[in-house]
Amino acid sequence: MKLIDLSVTEFKNMVASNSPAPGGGSVSALASTLGTSLLTMVGGLTISKKKFRSLDENIQNKFSHLQSEFNTILEELMLLIDKDTEAFNLIMNAYQLPKISDDEKGYRNQKIQEGTIEAIKVPFRVVELSYQVLENVDYIIEYGNKNTLSDIGVSVLMLYAGLEGAILNVKINLSGIEDMNQKEYYSSKVDEYLSQAKKLRDKLTLDIHHLL
C-alpha cells in the first residue's frame, strides 16, 4: 500500500516506528503537500465571493490560473511522498547486493550511485515545487479571501518547512555521490533556494501578521 493511501494515524505510526523509512524526506513532501492544499482551499473560498468577482478580469484570470497551477503541483507533491521512500529503498537494496567478485562490486557500486542520485532528485523536486508555490503566495494574500489569512500563514510555514526539510535530505545524500559535477550543482542550488526561501517566508509571514 502506498503512503498516500494510509490514514493519518497509520502514517504517523509508520513514521514513529523504528524503520528508517518513511522518514524526513516523505514527511517534508507531506508538509509541502499540506501547505499547497491550504492554498487551494483559500482559492475555493475566494473565487466564489462577490468581492472577488468584482475585481478586474485580468486579476481574476491570474488568480484562477494560480489555483490551477497549485492543483497540478499538489498532485506531483503527493507522488513525491512515496517516491522519497522508494528512493531510500533503492539505496538499501543496493547495499544488500553481493560484493565478492570485481564484477559484483562494480555492479553494486553502480546501483548504490543510481539509488543515491534518485534520493537526491526526489527531495530536490520537492524544493523546486515548494518554492514555486511560495513565490506566488503574495498574490494570494493580496486578492484572496481575507478571512483565510491565518490559513495562508500556516501554508507559508508548511511550505517552508517542507522546502528546508527536503534540502536537508538532499544534503545528507550528497556525500554518497562520486560525480563531483552533480555534487557541486545540487549543493549550490539548494543553498540558493534556502537563502531565497528564508527571505520569502519572513516577508510573507510579516505581511500576514500586519494584516491580522
N, C-alpha and C positions, 0 to 999 in steps of 0.2 A: 504493500500500500504506500502511496506517495505521502509525503509530509503534508502537502496542502489539503489532503483528504482527511486528515486527522482532526479530531475535536481539539479545542483549546487545551482541555485537560490532558488529552493524550499527547499532544505536542509538548506541553510543559513537562510531563513525566519522562518523555524520551530525552529532552534536554537535561533534565535533572539526574538522569541515570549515570552510571559510571562508564558509559560508552562515549568515546570522543566525538562521535557524530550522531545526530546533528549537533553542531557547536556554534561558535561565534559567527561563522560565515552565513549559515542559514538564518540565524537569529537577526543578523544585520539586514539580510534581504527581506525578512519579515517586517522589520522596523520600517524600512522604506516603503514596503507594500502598504502598511497601515497608514503611513503618512500620506501617501498618494491617495488612498481610499478616502481619507478625510476631505481632501480637496475635491474629489468627485462628489462627495456629499454636499459640500459647500456649493458646488455648481448647481446641483439639483435644487437646492434651497434658494438659489439666486435667480435662475433663468425663468422660473415660474412667476416671479413677482412683477407687479405692475411697474414698480420703480425701475426695474431693470429694462423692461420693455419700452420705457420712455427714453432710454439712452440712445445716443447716436447709433445708427445701424452698423457702422464700422466697429464700434466698441462691442456691440452685441456679437458680431461675427467673430471677432478675435477671441472674445471670452468663450464662445461656443467651440471655437477651434481648439483652444487650450484644453477644454474639457474632453474633447475627442482624443487629443494627444495624451492627456493624463490616463485615459482609459486604456489606450494602447500600451503605454508604459507599465500600467498596473498589471496587465496580462503577462508581460515579459518578466516583471519582478517576481510574480508568483511562481513562474517556472524556475527562476534562479534560486528559490528557496530549496528546491530539490536538487538542482544541478550542483550546488555547492557541496552538498553531502556526497553526491555521486562522484565529484572530482576528488574529494578526500579518499573515497573508497578505491579509486583508481590507483592512488599512491600506495595505499596499504596493500592492495593486491599485488602490486608490482614488487614490493619488498618481500613478498612471500615466494617469489619465483626462485627456482634453483640457481645456484651460483658456483657450481663446481668447475665446469669447463670454461674456457675463454669465451666460447660462443654463448654459453648461458649467461655469463657475466655481462657480456656486451648487450644481449637482448634485455636482460633485467635492467641495466642502466638506462637503456633506451626507453623502456616502459616507465621507469621512475621519472625520467625527464618529461615524457609526454603527460604523465599524470600531474606533475608539478606545474607545468605550463597551464594546464586546464584549471588547476586550483588557483592560479593567478588570474586567468582570463575571466573566470566567473565573478569573483568579487570586484574585479576592475570594472566589469559591466554594471554591477550594482552602483559603483561610484559614479560612472557616467550618467546613468539614468536618474539617480538621486539628484545630481547636480542640475541636470536638465529640468527637473521639476522645480527645484529650489529657485533657479534663476527666473522663473515666471510667477513666483508667488506674489511679488509686489503688485502685479496686475490684478490678482485675485483679491488682495487686500483693498485695492482702490475701488474696484467695482463689484466686489462680492457682497453678499448679504451681511450687514454689519452685526447682526445677531450671532454670526458664526465666527467672530474674530478670535474667540478663545480656541475654537476648533482649528482655525488656521494656524494659531500659535503652536498648538500641540503637533500639528502636521510638520511645521518647520523643525521642531525639536526631534521628532521621529526620523525625518528625512536626514537631518544632520547626523544623528546617532547611527543610522544605517550606513551613511557615507563614510564616516570615520571608522566605524567598525569594519567595514569592508576593506578600507585602506590597511588596517592592522592585519587583516588576513592576506592581503597582497604582500605586505612586507615580510611576514613570517615565512612565506614560501619563497621569497627571492633568494634566500641563502642556498636553496637547493638547485638553483639554475646555473648551468655551466656556460650558457650563451651570454657573454658579457654585454652584447649589444641589447638584448632583450632585458637583461637585468637593469642596465642603465636607463633604458627607455621607461620601463614601468616605475622605477624608483623616482625619476624626475617628474613623471606625470602625476603620480599620486601626491607628491609634495606640493605640486602646483594646485591640484584640486583641493587639497586640505586648506591651503592658505586662502584661496578664494571662497571656499565654503564657510570658513570661520567668519569672514567679513560679511557674507550674506546672512548667516544665522544671526549675527549680532545686530545688523541693520534691521532685519525683518522683525525680530523679537522686540527691539526697541520701538519700532514704528507701531507695533501692535499694542504694546504697553501704553504708549501715549494716546492711543485711540480708545482704550478701555476706560 
